Each structure stands twice: as C-alpha cells, then as structure tokens.
Amino acid sequence: MAMLKARSILVTGCNRGIGLELVRQLLEKNNRPDKIFATCRDPEGPGAQNLRNLAVKHPEVEIIQLDTSDPSSIKNAAARVSERLKGAGLNLLINNAAIANPNCLDSETPEGMAEVYKTNVIGPFVACQAFLPLLKKAAQESPQKGMSCSKAAIVNMSSEGGSITTVLLWNSNAHAISYRCSKAALNMLTKCQSLGYAADEILCIAVHPGWVQTDMGTAQATLPTNVSVRDILNTLARLSEKDNGTFVNWEGKAVPW
C-alpha cells in the first residue's frame, strides 16, 4: 500500500469534524509529518479545546489562527508558517474549512450566498495564493519524480452536492443552494489550479469526503468521520500526476462534475 510521506502539512478548519480527525489520524501514523499546521478561526475559544489537547501531547502540531473568510488572516498565517518551516517548503495544503446554510431557492439571500462563497471559494483561492511559494519550494526541493501529495499538493475538500451531474441529496430536501454553488465553483477553481500549477509539479485535486457524520453533515449522515478520513488519507497517498485536476471521493473513485 502506498504511504503518505509529506513532511509538512497544513489543514484549515481543524477545530472539529473532518479537520480535527485529519490531524488526529496523521499523528497516529508511523511516518507522521514533522510539522502539522492545524488552523482554525479561534484557537483560544472553547470550540478548539480538543485541538489544543492534541497539540499539548504532540509537539508536531502547531495551532495557527486562520479565518478563511479574512484574506489578511490567511496572509498572516502564511508568514508564520514560512517562519516555522525555516526555509523548507510546505508539502501539502488541505483546504478543509467550509460553512453551509440550509436555505433553498426561495429563502436564500444575496448576503447568505456571498458569505458562503467568501469562505468556501475565495478562502481556498487566497490560501493557495498565500502558500504557493512554500508549495513551489517543496516541489523544487523534492527528489521525487512526477506529482504526489508527499511532494507538493493542494487538496480542496469539495462535495458531490456541488456536482452538476448528480446534485447529491437534492430529493432529500437538502437544497443548501449557496453551499452547492460554492462547491461547484471550488471544483472549477481546482481544475484551474491544476492547469496553472502543472509546470511547478504541484498536484491539485478536489475530494468529496462522503456524507459524513459531522456538525455540517447532520444526524442523517451515513459515513463515520474516522472512516472517511482514514480512506481520504489512503487515497491521497495513491494520487499521482494522472489524477491532477480530477474530482474523486474519499475512496479515490471519480465523481462526476
């Protein structure tokens, strides 16, 4: 089985759900990263207590304040990560942070659409710009051939809810118009990044984690968080240049755009 060997990883939205579980499972690996930059909006708040507990036990984890809806917060986080890496590059950027609201076509507002888009699309866009120099450095310094998540990669956590082909769960009244539109836009951003950064050998991929049992996934969700994250990490370990610019699920299977 292929192994993820990224020495430095940054994950957004780590105070709960998939982000927190990513940090937890990365720490359980025998070849765990030297540095895990775990970011969230409010590192000192009560919602980040579980993350702080992990950081106390594991010196590899550094919690960094990063609000994906605030470009200045993202840029400050990038500067801090650059300082902590001491001249080394960043191997893997996982844009996991996202928000959602349940509004339908009749109830969604321009303000609601803008708020979700700002966090779910503009946030990952700005984060990739801010961390790009570190990703390029990692790619340039790596002895590996081709592309991989161990070398230099951007992983955008998307959703099949944003698939124009399947429109996952529409018939379950999970309309969430702004969320769906934001994930469709994130998928296009991922494709553009895969084309724009191909010459730098930075792998870019969109991942559907499944309908996961998190606060965002609702009580009806079918996939346990730990199972989703376990399979996501196994999938990331197998990806190569042939997967660049694609949209896959937690098991690595292609998802229709």
ABEGO torsion letter per residue (X at the ends): XBBBABABBBBBGAABEAAAAAAAAAAABAABBABBBBBBABAABAAAAAAAAAAAABAABBBBBBBAABAAAAAAAAAAAAAAAGGBBBABBBBABBBBBABBAAABBAAAAAAAAAAAAAAAAAAAAAAAAAAAAAAAABABBEBBAAABBBBBBBBAAABAAAGBGAAAGBAGAAAAAAAAAAAAAAAAAAAAAAAAGBBBBBBBAEBBBBAAAEAABABBAAAAAAAAAAAAAABBAAABGBBBBAAGBBBBX
